[in-house]
Amino acid sequence: MRERIKQFDYILIGTILVLCIFGLIMVYTSSYTLGVLDYNDGLHFFKRQLAFLGIGLIVMTVSSFISLKFAGRMSPLLIFLSGILLIMVLTPQFGVERNSSQRWVNLGIVFQPSEIVKIFLVIYFARFYSKRKEHFDSFLYGVLPPLVIFAGIAFLIILQPDLGTTIHLLAICGVIIIFSGVKKLHIIGLAITGAGLAGFLAYIEPYRFRRLTSFIAPFEDLQGSGYQLTSSFVSMASGGLFGAGLGNSVQKLGYLPEAHTDFIMSVIVEELGVIGMAIVIGCYLVILFRGIKIANEASNDYYRLLAIGITFQIIIQAVINLGAMSGLMPITGIPLPFVSYGGTSLVFMMLASGILINVSGRKKPSVNTQAGRTTYR
């Protein structure tokens, strides 16, 4: 155990903690006015985020020491549990509706099951594809089975409706498949199918199609579908290189919707400028490079795919959020990892981070010939 703790990636741990603390500060400054107006308490969102951060730190610590092999063996049961939770979301007895979407479940505590489903799917996909390498020539036996499971999970999430999370899940699982070593022809076929289905689902639902068109031409409907994105543009344009100063954002005062959640980066740019944005993006790049390093040093294929899945779960979510607030991608409602306000997202993201830290302590053994014993890189 002590040897594993020594091998933990402390650069990764430090970067995650920096993002969490920075996010806590930005939640405070971006939500203070809303807290006063809605709850007569400017610290309302800050205190909740601080509490969730405390829970997240405990969860991250615990998941850094759990048995990953046991988690892999339990992955089919975890997937079954995922299905049950997602079905409960859609029932009137347990489902909770917010902003015209039913994505939350009330089991004494209210949380968003799709966030933990991401982790369960990563574990399941990593274990399955690490065990089927000798069968990759057969699409039916070596590649398809987890995709059937994914289709069922995705269908339940689409019903909430939540296309953004479905696309996020599709991208995460796709990355695991690519790094697993399946045939390129299979990857190309799956990529075309996935892109086609995502486009079809976006096209057939009017509100999704409006989001797509507002992303392409936001200035054509400034007071309607393009309002959120154009407000984000105004916020970012006001920041310049160094920003207006912490706490001095104007757009957060009721002009920019979701200023403390999905569009918190817009407030960061307005208050701290391009420098603030560069620091946040730099932290995500550190997570990306450390995650890839952890995967390359993992002691077996299961751990390697697990590290890849968790790393890209974080990075893809960051890319989707940053792309939406900058107008490079459609708005999906995906929060910025570790930074945006949101208890479910923060706690389960820290759970995923704990698993990545766990893998970092399981490096390939190498023989130290001079000392005559096995050491770890």
C-alpha positions as a Markdown table, in Angstrom:
| # | Residue | x | y | z |
|---|---|---|---|---|
| 1 | Met | 0.0 | 0.0 | 0.0 |
| 2 | Arg | 2.8 | 2.4 | 0.9 |
| 3 | Glu | 4.5 | 1.7 | -2.4 |
| 4 | Arg | 1.3 | 2.5 | -4.3 |
| 5 | Ile | 0.9 | 5.7 | -2.5 |
| 6 | Lys | 4.4 | 6.7 | -3.4 |
| 7 | Gln | 3.6 | 6.0 | -7.0 |
| 8 | Phe | 0.5 | 8.2 | -7.1 |
| 9 | Asp | 0.7 | 11.0 | -9.7 |
| 10 | Tyr | 0.8 | 14.1 | -7.4 |
| 11 | Ile | 1.1 | 16.5 | -10.3 |
| 12 | Leu | -2.4 | 15.2 | -11.4 |
| 13 | Ile | -3.7 | 15.5 | -7.9 |
| 14 | Gly | -2.4 | 19.0 | -7.5 |
| 15 | Thr | -3.9 | 20.1 | -10.8 |
| 16 | Ile | -7.3 | 18.7 | -9.9 |
| 17 | Leu | -7.2 | 20.5 | -6.5 |
| 18 | Val | -6.2 | 23.8 | -8.2 |
| 19 | Leu | -9.2 | 23.5 | -10.6 |
| 20 | Cys | -11.6 | 22.7 | -7.8 |
| 21 | Ile | -10.4 | 25.7 | -5.6 |
| 22 | Phe | -10.4 | 28.0 | -8.6 |
| 23 | Gly | -13.9 | 26.8 | -9.5 |
| 24 | Leu | -15.1 | 27.4 | -5.9 |
| 25 | Ile | -13.9 | 31.1 | -6.2 |
| 26 | Met | -15.5 | 31.5 | -9.5 |
| 27 | Val | -18.8 | 30.0 | -8.3 |
| 28 | Tyr | -18.8 | 32.6 | -5.5 |
| 29 | Thr | -18.2 | 35.6 | -7.8 |
| 30 | Ser | -20.5 | 34.4 | -10.6 |
| 31 | Ser | -23.5 | 33.4 | -8.4 |
| 32 | Tyr | -23.5 | 36.1 | -5.7 |
| 33 | Thr | -26.1 | 38.3 | -7.3 |
| 34 | Leu | -28.3 | 35.3 | -8.2 |
| 35 | Gly | -28.0 | 34.0 | -4.6 |
| 36 | Val | -29.2 | 37.3 | -3.2 |
| 37 | Leu | -32.1 | 37.6 | -5.6 |
| 38 | Asp | -33.4 | 34.0 | -5.3 |
| 39 | Tyr | -32.4 | 33.0 | -1.8 |
| 40 | Asn | -31.6 | 36.3 | 0.0 |
| 41 | Asp | -28.1 | 34.8 | 0.5 |
| 42 | Gly | -25.2 | 35.7 | -1.7 |
| 43 | Leu | -23.2 | 32.7 | -0.4 |
| 44 | His | -26.0 | 30.2 | -1.2 |
| 45 | Phe | -24.3 | 28.6 | -4.2 |
| 46 | Phe | -20.8 | 29.0 | -2.8 |
| 47 | Lys | -21.8 | 27.1 | 0.4 |
| 48 | Arg | -23.4 | 24.3 | -1.5 |
| 49 | Gln | -20.5 | 23.9 | -3.8 |
| 50 | Leu | -18.1 | 23.9 | -0.8 |
| 51 | Ala | -20.1 | 21.2 | 0.8 |
| 52 | Phe | -20.1 | 19.1 | -2.4 |
| 53 | Leu | -16.3 | 19.7 | -2.7 |
| 54 | Gly | -15.9 | 18.3 | 0.7 |
| 55 | Ile | -17.9 | 15.2 | -0.2 |
| 56 | Gly | -16.0 | 15.0 | -3.5 |
| 57 | Leu | -12.6 | 15.0 | -1.7 |
| 58 | Ile | -13.7 | 12.1 | 0.5 |
| 59 | Val | -15.1 | 10.2 | -2.6 |
| 60 | Met | -11.8 | 10.8 | -4.5 |
| 61 | Thr | -9.7 | 9.5 | -1.6 |
| 62 | Val | -11.8 | 6.4 | -1.3 |
| 63 | Ser | -11.8 | 5.6 | -5.0 |
| 64 | Ser | -8.0 | 6.0 | -5.1 |
| 65 | Phe | -7.7 | 2.9 | -3.0 |
| 66 | Ile | -10.6 | 0.6 | -4.1 |
| 67 | Ser | -9.9 | -2.7 | -5.9 |
| 68 | Leu | -10.1 | -1.9 | -9.6 |
| 69 | Lys | -10.2 | -5.6 | -10.4 |
| 70 | Phe | -13.2 | -6.0 | -8.2 |
| 71 | Ala | -14.8 | -3.0 | -9.9 |
| 72 | Gly | -14.2 | -4.6 | -13.2 |
| 73 | Arg | -15.8 | -7.9 | -12.2 |
| 74 | Met | -18.8 | -6.0 | -10.9 |
| 75 | Ser | -19.1 | -3.9 | -14.0 |
| 76 | Pro | -22.1 | -5.9 | -15.5 |
| 77 | Leu | -23.9 | -5.3 | -12.2 |
| 78 | Leu | -23.0 | -1.6 | -12.3 |
| 79 | Ile | -24.4 | -1.4 | -15.8 |
| 80 | Phe | -27.6 | -3.1 | -14.6 |
| 81 | Leu | -27.8 | -0.5 | -11.8 |
| 82 | Ser | -27.3 | 2.2 | -14.3 |
| 83 | Gly | -30.3 | 1.1 | -16.3 |
| 84 | Ile | -32.5 | 0.9 | -13.1 |
| 85 | Leu | -31.5 | 4.5 | -12.1 |
| 86 | Leu | -32.1 | 5.9 | -15.6 |
| 87 | Ile | -35.6 | 4.2 | -15.7 |
| 88 | Met | -36.3 | 5.7 | -12.3 |
| 89 | Val | -35.5 | 9.2 | -13.7 |
| 90 | Leu | -38.4 | 8.8 | -16.1 |
| 91 | Thr | -40.9 | 7.8 | -13.5 |
| 92 | Pro | -43.2 | 10.4 | -11.8 |
| 93 | Gln | -42.4 | 8.8 | -8.3 |
| 94 | Phe | -38.7 | 9.4 | -8.5 |
| 95 | Gly | -37.9 | 11.6 | -11.4 |
| 96 | Val | -37.3 | 15.3 | -10.8 |
| 97 | Glu | -37.9 | 17.9 | -13.6 |
| 98 | Arg | -35.9 | 21.0 | -14.0 |
| 99 | Asn | -35.7 | 23.4 | -17.0 |
| 100 | Ser | -38.1 | 21.2 | -19.0 |
| 101 | Ser | -35.8 | 18.2 | -18.7 |
| 102 | Gln | -36.2 | 15.2 | -16.4 |
| 103 | Arg | -32.6 | 14.2 | -15.7 |
| 104 | Trp | -32.6 | 13.9 | -11.9 |
| 105 | Val | -33.7 | 11.2 | -9.5 |
| 106 | Asn | -34.8 | 11.7 | -5.9 |
| 107 | Leu | -33.7 | 8.9 | -3.6 |
| 108 | Gly | -33.6 | 11.0 | -0.4 |
| 109 | Ile | -30.9 | 13.0 | -2.2 |
| 110 | Val | -31.4 | 14.5 | -5.6 |
| 111 | Phe | -28.7 | 13.6 | -8.2 |
| 112 | Gln | -28.2 | 13.1 | -11.9 |
| 113 | Pro | -27.6 | 9.4 | -12.6 |
| 114 | Ser | -26.2 | 10.0 | -16.1 |
| 115 | Glu | -23.0 | 11.4 | -14.4 |
| 116 | Ile | -22.2 | 8.2 | -12.6 |
| 117 | Val | -23.3 | 6.1 | -15.6 |
| 118 | Lys | -20.3 | 7.6 | -17.5 |
| 119 | Ile | -18.0 | 6.1 | -14.9 |
| 120 | Phe | -19.8 | 2.7 | -14.9 |
| 121 | Leu | -19.6 | 2.6 | -18.7 |
| 122 | Val | -15.9 | 3.4 | -18.7 |
| 123 | Ile | -15.2 | 0.5 | -16.3 |
| 124 | Tyr | -17.4 | -1.9 | -18.3 |
| 125 | Phe | -15.9 | -1.0 | -21.7 |
| 126 | Ala | -12.3 | -1.1 | -20.4 |
| 127 | Arg | -12.7 | -4.5 | -18.8 |
| 128 | Phe | -14.6 | -6.0 | -21.8 |
| 129 | Tyr | -12.2 | -4.8 | -24.5 |
| 130 | Ser | -9.1 | -5.7 | -22.4 |
| 131 | Lys | -10.4 | -9.3 | -22.3 |
| 132 | Arg | -11.4 | -9.7 | -26.0 |
| 133 | Lys | -8.2 | -8.8 | -27.9 |
| 134 | Glu | -7.9 | -12.2 | -29.4 |
| 135 | His | -11.5 | -11.9 | -30.8 |
| 136 | Phe | -11.2 | -8.4 | -32.4 |
| 137 | Asp | -11.4 | -9.9 | -35.9 |
| 138 | Ser | -15.0 | -10.8 | -35.2 |
| 139 | Phe | -17.2 | -7.7 | -34.9 |
| 140 | Leu | -20.1 | -9.8 | -33.6 |
| 141 | Tyr | -18.2 | -11.3 | -30.7 |
| 142 | Gly | -15.2 | -9.1 | -30.1 |
| 143 | Val | -16.7 | -5.6 | -30.6 |
| 144 | Leu | -20.5 | -5.5 | -30.7 |
| 145 | Pro | -21.7 | -6.7 | -27.2 |
| 146 | Pro | -20.8 | -3.5 | -25.2 |
| 147 | Leu | -22.3 | -1.4 | -28.0 |
| 148 | Val | -25.7 | -3.1 | -27.5 |
| 149 | Ile | -25.5 | -2.1 | -23.8 |
| 150 | Phe | -24.5 | 1.4 | -24.8 |
| 151 | Ala | -27.5 | 1.7 | -27.1 |
| 152 | Gly | -29.9 | 0.8 | -24.3 |
| 153 | Ile | -28.3 | 3.3 | -21.9 |
| 154 | Ala | -28.2 | 6.0 | -24.6 |
| 155 | Phe | -31.9 | 5.5 | -25.4 |
| 156 | Leu | -32.8 | 6.1 | -21.8 |
| 157 | Ile | -30.8 | 9.2 | -21.6 |
| 158 | Ile | -32.2 | 10.5 | -24.9 |
| 159 | Leu | -35.7 | 10.2 | -23.4 |
| 160 | Gln | -34.8 | 12.6 | -20.5 |
| 161 | Pro | -34.1 | 14.4 | -23.0 |
| 162 | Asp | -30.3 | 14.9 | -22.9 |
| 163 | Leu | -28.5 | 14.6 | -26.3 |
| 164 | Gly | -25.4 | 16.4 | -25.0 |
| 165 | Thr | -24.7 | 13.7 | -22.4 |
| 166 | Thr | -25.4 | 11.0 | -25.0 |
| 167 | Ile | -22.9 | 12.5 | -27.3 |
| 168 | His | -20.4 | 12.8 | -24.5 |
| 169 | Leu | -20.9 | 9.1 | -23.6 |
| 170 | Leu | -20.5 | 8.2 | -27.3 |
| 171 | Ala | -17.2 | 10.0 | -27.5 |
| 172 | Ile | -15.8 | 8.5 | -24.3 |
| 173 | Cys | -16.7 | 4.9 | -25.4 |
| 174 | Gly | -15.4 | 5.6 | -28.9 |
| 175 | Val | -12.0 | 6.6 | -27.5 |
| 176 | Ile | -11.8 | 3.4 | -25.5 |
| 177 | Ile | -12.6 | 1.4 | -28.6 |
| 178 | Ile | -10.0 | 3.2 | -30.6 |
| 179 | Phe | -7.2 | 2.6 | -28.0 |
| 180 | Ser | -8.3 | -1.0 | -27.4 |
| 181 | Gly | -6.8 | -2.0 | -30.8 |
| 182 | Val | -9.9 | -3.1 | -32.7 |
| 183 | Lys | -9.7 | -3.1 | -36.5 |
| 184 | Lys | -9.6 | 0.3 | -38.2 |
| 185 | Leu | -12.5 | -0.8 | -40.5 |
| 186 | His | -14.7 | -1.4 | -37.5 |
| 187 | Ile | -13.7 | 2.0 | -36.0 |
| 188 | Ile | -14.5 | 3.8 | -39.3 |
| 189 | Gly | -17.9 | 2.1 | -39.6 |
| 190 | Leu | -18.8 | 2.9 | -35.9 |
| 191 | Ala | -17.7 | 6.5 | -36.3 |
| 192 | Ile | -19.9 | 7.0 | -39.4 |
| 193 | Thr | -22.8 | 5.4 | -37.7 |
| 194 | Gly | -22.4 | 7.4 | -34.5 |
| 195 | Ala | -22.1 | 10.7 | -36.3 |
| 196 | Gly | -25.1 | 9.9 | -38.4 |
| 197 | Leu | -27.3 | 9.0 | -35.5 |
| 198 | Ala | -26.2 | 12.1 | -33.5 |
| 199 | Gly | -27.0 | 14.3 | -36.5 |
| 200 | Phe | -30.4 | 12.6 | -37.0 |
| 201 | Leu | -31.4 | 13.0 | -33.4 |
| 202 | Ala | -30.4 | 16.7 | -33.4 |
| 203 | Tyr | -32.4 | 17.3 | -36.6 |
| 204 | Ile | -35.7 | 15.6 | -35.7 |
| 205 | Glu | -36.2 | 17.5 | -32.4 |
| 206 | Pro | -37.2 | 21.2 | -33.0 |
| 207 | Tyr | -35.4 | 22.6 | -29.9 |
| 208 | Arg | -32.2 | 20.7 | -30.7 |
| 209 | Phe | -32.3 | 21.9 | -34.3 |
| 210 | Arg | -32.8 | 25.5 | -33.0 |
| 211 | Arg | -29.7 | 25.1 | -30.9 |
| 212 | Leu | -27.8 | 23.9 | -33.9 |
| 213 | Thr | -28.9 | 26.8 | -36.1 |
| 214 | Ser | -28.3 | 29.4 | -33.3 |
| 215 | Phe | -24.7 | 28.0 | -33.0 |
| 216 | Ile | -24.2 | 28.6 | -36.8 |
| 217 | Ala | -25.9 | 32.0 | -36.9 |
| 218 | Pro | -26.5 | 33.3 | -33.3 |
| 219 | Phe | -26.9 | 37.0 | -34.4 |
| 220 | Glu | -30.0 | 36.2 | -36.4 |
| 221 | Asp | -32.1 | 35.8 | -33.3 |
| 222 | Leu | -30.5 | 37.9 | -30.6 |
| 223 | Gln | -33.5 | 37.8 | -28.2 |
| 224 | Gly | -34.3 | 34.2 | -28.8 |
| 225 | Ser | -32.2 | 31.1 | -29.6 |
| 226 | Gly | -29.0 | 33.2 | -30.0 |
| 227 | Tyr | -29.3 | 35.2 | -26.8 |
| 228 | Gln | -27.2 | 32.9 | -24.6 |
| 229 | Leu | -24.3 | 32.6 | -27.0 |
| 230 | Thr | -24.3 | 36.3 | -27.9 |
| 231 | Ser | -24.3 | 37.2 | -24.2 |
| 232 | Ser | -21.3 | 34.9 | -23.8 |
| 233 | Phe | -19.6 | 36.7 | -26.7 |
| 234 | Val | -20.2 | 40.1 | -25.0 |
| 235 | Ser | -18.8 | 38.7 | -21.7 |
| 236 | Met | -15.6 | 37.4 | -23.3 |
| 237 | Ala | -15.1 | 40.5 | -25.5 |
| 238 | Ser | -15.2 | 42.6 | -22.3 |
| 239 | Gly | -12.4 | 40.8 | -20.7 |
| 240 | Gly | -9.4 | 41.5 | -22.9 |
| 241 | Leu | -6.0 | 40.2 | -21.8 |
| 242 | Phe | -6.2 | 40.7 | -18.1 |
| 243 | Gly | -10.0 | 41.1 | -17.5 |
| 244 | Ala | -12.0 | 43.6 | -15.5 |
| 245 | Gly | -11.0 | 42.2 | -12.2 |
| 246 | Leu | -12.3 | 39.4 | -9.9 |
| 247 | Gly | -15.9 | 40.1 | -9.1 |
| 248 | Asn | -16.3 | 42.9 | -11.7 |
| 249 | Ser | -18.3 | 41.0 | -14.4 |
| 250 | Val | -21.3 | 42.9 | -15.7 |
| 251 | Gln | -22.8 | 40.0 | -17.7 |
| 252 | Lys | -23.3 | 37.9 | -14.6 |
| 253 | Leu | -25.8 | 40.5 | -13.3 |
| 254 | Gly | -28.7 | 38.8 | -15.0 |
| 255 | Tyr | -27.6 | 39.2 | -18.6 |
| 256 | Leu | -25.8 | 35.9 | -19.1 |
| 257 | Pro | -27.9 | 32.8 | -18.4 |
| 258 | Glu | -26.3 | 30.0 | -16.5 |
| 259 | Ala | -23.3 | 32.2 | -15.5 |
| 260 | His | -22.3 | 30.0 | -12.6 |
| 261 | Thr | -22.9 | 26.7 | -14.4 |
| 262 | Asp | -22.5 | 26.0 | -18.2 |
| 263 | Phe | -21.1 | 29.5 | -19.0 |
| 264 | Ile | -18.8 | 30.0 | -16.1 |
| 265 | Met | -15.8 | 30.3 | -18.4 |
| 266 | Ser | -17.4 | 33.4 | -20.0 |
| 267 | Val | -17.3 | 35.0 | -16.5 |
| 268 | Ile | -13.7 | 33.9 | -16.0 |
| 269 | Val | -12.7 | 35.5 | -19.3 |
| 270 | Glu | -14.6 | 38.7 | -18.5 |
| 271 | Glu | -13.1 | 39.0 | -15.0 |
| 272 | Leu | -9.6 | 37.5 | -15.4 |
| 273 | Gly | -9.1 | 37.9 | -19.2 |
| 274 | Val | -7.3 | 35.6 | -21.6 |
| 275 | Ile | -4.8 | 35.0 | -18.9 |
| 276 | Gly | -7.5 | 33.4 | -16.7 |
| 277 | Met | -8.7 | 31.2 | -19.5 |
| 278 | Ala | -5.2 | 30.1 | -20.4 |
| 279 | Ile | -4.6 | 29.0 | -16.8 |
| 280 | Val | -7.7 | 26.8 | -16.9 |
| 281 | Ile | -7.0 | 25.3 | -20.3 |
| 282 | Gly | -3.4 | 24.7 | -19.1 |
| 283 | Cys | -4.7 | 22.7 | -16.2 |
| 284 | Tyr | -6.8 | 20.5 | -18.5 |
| 285 | Leu | -3.7 | 20.0 | -20.7 |
| 286 | Val | -1.8 | 18.8 | -17.7 |
| 287 | Ile | -4.6 | 16.4 | -16.9 |
| 288 | Leu | -4.5 | 15.1 | -20.5 |
| 289 | Phe | -0.8 | 14.6 | -20.6 |
| 290 | Arg | -0.6 | 13.0 | -17.1 |
| 291 | Gly | -3.6 | 10.8 | -17.9 |
| 292 | Ile | -1.9 | 9.5 | -21.1 |
| 293 | Lys | 1.4 | 9.0 | -19.1 |
| 294 | Ile | -0.5 | 7.0 | -16.5 |
| 295 | Ala | -2.1 | 4.9 | -19.3 |
| 296 | Asn | 1.2 | 4.2 | -20.9 |
| 297 | Glu | 2.7 | 3.1 | -17.6 |
| 298 | Ala | -0.3 | 1.0 | -16.5 |
| 299 | Ser | 0.5 | -2.6 | -15.6 |
| 300 | Asn | -2.1 | -4.2 | -17.8 |
| 301 | Asp | -4.6 | -3.5 | -20.7 |
| 302 | Tyr | -7.6 | -3.1 | -18.3 |
| 303 | Tyr | -5.9 | -0.4 | -16.3 |
| 304 | Arg | -4.6 | 1.3 | -19.5 |
| 305 | Leu | -8.1 | 1.5 | -21.0 |
| 306 | Leu | -9.5 | 2.6 | -17.7 |
| 307 | Ala | -7.0 | 5.5 | -17.5 |
| 308 | Ile | -7.7 | 6.4 | -21.1 |
| 309 | Gly | -11.4 | 6.4 | -20.6 |
| 310 | Ile | -11.3 | 8.5 | -17.4 |
| 311 | Thr | -8.8 | 11.0 | -18.9 |
| 312 | Phe | -10.9 | 11.6 | -22.0 |
| 313 | Gln | -14.1 | 11.7 | -20.0 |
| 314 | Ile | -12.7 | 14.8 | -18.3 |
| 315 | Ile | -11.1 | 16.3 | -21.4 |
| 316 | Ile | -14.0 | 15.7 | -23.8 |
| 317 | Gln | -16.4 | 17.3 | -21.3 |
| 318 | Ala | -14.1 | 20.3 | -21.1 |
| 319 | Val | -13.8 | 20.6 | -24.9 |
| 320 | Ile | -17.6 | 20.4 | -25.3 |
| 321 | Asn | -18.2 | 23.1 | -22.7 |
| 322 | Leu | -15.5 | 25.4 | -24.0 |
| 323 | Gly | -16.6 | 24.9 | -27.5 |
| 324 | Ala | -20.2 | 25.8 | -26.6 |
| 325 | Met | -19.3 | 29.1 | -24.8 |
| 326 | Ser | -17.0 | 30.2 | -27.6 |
| 327 | Gly | -19.5 | 29.4 | -30.4 |
| 328 | Leu | -17.3 | 26.7 | -31.9 |
| 329 | Met | -19.8 | 23.9 | -30.9 |
| 330 | Pro | -23.6 | 23.8 | -30.3 |
| 331 | Ile | -24.8 | 24.5 | -26.7 |
| 332 | Thr | -25.4 | 21.2 | -24.9 |
| 333 | Gly | -25.7 | 22.1 | -21.2 |
| 334 | Ile | -22.5 | 20.2 | -20.3 |
| 335 | Pro | -20.7 | 21.8 | -17.3 |
| 336 | Leu | -17.0 | 22.7 | -17.1 |
| 337 | Pro | -15.3 | 19.9 | -15.1 |
| 338 | Phe | -14.3 | 20.8 | -11.5 |
| 339 | Val | -15.2 | 24.5 | -12.1 |
| 340 | Ser | -18.9 | 24.9 | -12.9 |
| 341 | Tyr | -21.4 | 24.8 | -10.1 |
| 342 | Gly | -23.2 | 21.5 | -9.7 |
| 343 | Gly | -23.0 | 18.9 | -6.9 |
| 344 | Thr | -23.6 | 15.8 | -9.0 |
| 345 | Ser | -21.0 | 16.7 | -11.6 |
| 346 | Leu | -18.4 | 17.7 | -9.1 |
| 347 | Val | -18.7 | 14.6 | -6.8 |
| 348 | Phe | -18.8 | 12.1 | -9.7 |
| 349 | Met | -16.0 | 13.9 | -11.5 |
| 350 | Met | -13.9 | 13.5 | -8.4 |
| 351 | Leu | -14.9 | 9.9 | -8.1 |
| 352 | Ala | -13.6 | 9.4 | -11.7 |
| 353 | Ser | -10.4 | 11.3 | -10.8 |
| 354 | Gly | -9.8 | 9.0 | -7.8 |
| 355 | Ile | -9.9 | 6.0 | -10.2 |
| 356 | Leu | -7.3 | 7.7 | -12.4 |
| 357 | Ile | -5.1 | 8.3 | -9.4 |
| 358 | Asn | -5.7 | 4.7 | -8.4 |
| 359 | Val | -4.4 | 3.5 | -11.8 |
| 360 | Ser | -1.3 | 5.8 | -11.4 |
| 361 | Gly | -0.2 | 3.7 | -8.5 |
| 362 | Arg | -0.3 | 0.5 | -10.6 |
| 363 | Lys | 2.6 | 0.9 | -12.9 |
| 364 | Lys | 4.4 | -1.8 | -14.9 |
| 365 | Pro | 6.9 | -3.6 | -12.7 |
| 366 | Ser | 10.5 | -3.4 | -13.8 |
| 367 | Val | 13.4 | -5.4 | -12.6 |
| 368 | Asn | 16.2 | -3.5 | -10.9 |
| 369 | Thr | 19.2 | -5.7 | -11.7 |
| 370 | Gln | 21.6 | -3.9 | -9.5 |
| 371 | Ala | 19.5 | -4.2 | -6.4 |
| 372 | Gly | 18.2 | -7.6 | -7.4 |
| 373 | Arg | 14.5 | -6.8 | -6.8 |
| 374 | Thr | 11.4 | -5.6 | -8.5 |
| 375 | Thr | 10.7 | -1.9 | -8.5 |
| 376 | Tyr | 8.2 | 0.3 | -10.2 |
| 377 | Arg | 8.7 | 3.0 | -12.7 |
